[in-house]
Amino acid sequence: MFFNKDYSTLQGMTKGLVVEDILSKMTKDGKSPDFVLCIGDDRSDEDMFESLLSKLYSETSSTAPEIFACTVGQKPSKAGYYLDDTEDVMMLLRDLSTVSVPKPACLEENSGGETESAFFKNV
C-alpha cells in the first residue's frame, strides 16, 4: 500500500492513524500480516513509524508481525532502519518481490535478538 503526500492532508488524518486503522481491521478480520514494511522520507512519515512501533502490537502478542520502519537517508527518525536513497528502496522492493519463503535468508538475528537485513541498516 502506498501513500502520497496529498493523502495525509485530510483534516485530522495522519499516516499513523491510517496505518493503525488498516492493521486493526486486518487483525480483527483474522488476517494479521506476517510483516509490515513502511518506508518514508519526511516528517509526515514519523507518525506512521511511531504508530507501528509503539501502539499496534505488544511484544507479548503471538500475532505480532515483523515490523520494518525505514527512513530514506541517514537522519534522526523514529524508524528503526534506514535506506540510503530511492535507489536502495527500489532494489529492496524488487528483491522482496522475488521472495516466496516465510522468512527470507537475507534476514538474520543479531546477538541482541534483533532482526537485521542485508537490504537496510539499523539506525
C-alpha positions as CSV (number, residue, x, y, z in Angstrom):
1,M,0.0,0.0,0.0
2,F,1.4,3.4,-0.9
3,F,0.5,6.8,0.4
4,N,1.5,10.1,-1.2
5,K,1.9,13.4,0.4
6,D,-1.6,14.6,-0.6
7,Y,-3.3,11.6,1.1
8,S,-2.2,12.8,4.6
9,T,-3.6,16.3,4.1
10,L,-7.1,15.3,5.1
11,Q,-8.1,17.3,8.2
12,G,-7.3,15.3,11.3
13,M,-5.9,12.4,9.4
14,T,-2.3,11.2,9.6
15,K,-0.5,8.3,8.1
16,G,-0.1,6.9,11.6
17,L,-3.9,6.9,12.1
18,V,-4.5,5.3,8.7
19,V,-1.9,2.6,9.3
20,E,-3.4,1.9,12.8
21,D,-6.9,1.6,11.2
22,I,-5.9,-0.7,8.4
23,L,-3.9,-3.1,10.6
24,S,-6.5,-3.1,13.3
25,K,-9.2,-4.1,10.7
26,M,-6.9,-6.8,9.3
27,T,-6.2,-8.2,12.7
28,K,-9.9,-8.1,13.7
29,D,-10.8,-10.0,10.4
30,G,-8.2,-12.7,11.3
31,K,-5.8,-11.5,8.6
32,S,-2.9,-10.3,10.6
33,P,0.2,-9.7,8.4
34,D,3.4,-11.6,8.7
35,F,5.4,-8.5,8.3
36,V,4.9,-4.8,7.8
37,L,7.2,-2.6,5.8
38,C,6.8,1.2,5.9
39,I,9.2,3.4,4.1
40,G,9.2,7.2,4.3
41,D,11.4,10.2,3.8
42,D,9.8,13.2,5.6
43,R,8.2,14.4,8.8
44,S,4.7,13.2,7.8
45,D,6.0,9.6,8.0
46,E,7.2,9.9,11.6
47,D,3.6,9.5,12.9
48,M,3.4,6.3,10.8
49,F,6.6,4.9,12.3
50,E,5.6,5.8,15.8
51,S,2.2,4.1,15.4
52,L,3.7,1.0,14.1
53,L,6.4,0.7,16.7
54,S,4.5,1.8,19.8
55,K,0.8,1.4,19.5
56,L,-0.2,-1.5,17.3
57,Y,1.3,-4.7,18.7
58,S,2.6,-5.5,22.2
59,E,5.7,-7.6,22.4
60,T,3.7,-10.4,24.1
61,S,1.2,-10.8,21.2
62,S,1.6,-14.1,19.4
63,T,0.2,-12.5,16.2
64,A,2.7,-9.6,16.2
65,P,4.2,-9.2,12.7
66,E,7.8,-8.4,12.0
67,I,7.8,-4.6,11.7
68,F,10.3,-2.8,9.5
69,A,10.0,1.0,9.7
70,C,12.6,2.6,7.3
71,T,13.5,6.1,6.7
72,V,15.2,7.1,3.5
73,G,18.6,8.8,4.2
74,Q,20.5,8.9,7.5
75,K,18.8,11.3,9.8
76,P,17.1,11.3,13.2
77,S,13.9,9.3,12.9
78,K,11.6,7.0,14.9
79,A,12.2,4.4,12.2
80,G,14.5,1.5,13.3
81,Y,16.1,1.2,9.9
82,Y,17.2,3.4,7.0
83,L,17.9,3.0,3.3
84,D,20.4,5.3,1.8
85,D,18.3,6.6,-1.1
86,T,15.5,5.9,-3.5
87,E,17.7,3.5,-5.5
88,D,18.0,1.3,-2.4
89,V,14.2,1.5,-1.9
90,M,13.7,0.2,-5.4
91,M,16.2,-2.5,-5.0
92,L,14.6,-3.7,-1.7
93,L,11.1,-3.7,-3.2
94,R,12.4,-5.6,-6.3
95,D,14.2,-8.2,-4.2
96,L,11.2,-8.6,-1.8
97,S,9.0,-9.3,-4.8
98,T,11.0,-12.4,-5.7
99,V,11.0,-13.9,-2.2
100,S,8.5,-16.7,-1.6
101,V,9.5,-18.1,1.7
102,P,8.1,-17.1,5.1
103,K,11.4,-15.7,6.5
104,P,13.9,-14.7,3.8
105,A,17.5,-15.9,4.1
106,C,18.6,-12.3,3.9
107,L,17.2,-11.7,7.4
108,E,19.4,-12.7,10.3
109,E,19.1,-12.2,14.1
110,N,22.0,-10.3,15.6
111,S,23.4,-11.1,19.0
112,G,20.8,-8.8,20.6
113,G,17.9,-10.8,19.2
114,E,17.0,-8.1,16.7
115,T,16.4,-8.8,13.0
116,E,18.8,-7.3,10.6
117,S,18.7,-7.3,6.8
118,A,21.2,-7.2,4.0
119,F,18.9,-4.6,2.4
120,F,18.8,-1.9,5.1
121,K,20.7,-0.9,8.1
122,N,19.8,-0.4,11.8
123,V,19.6,3.3,12.8
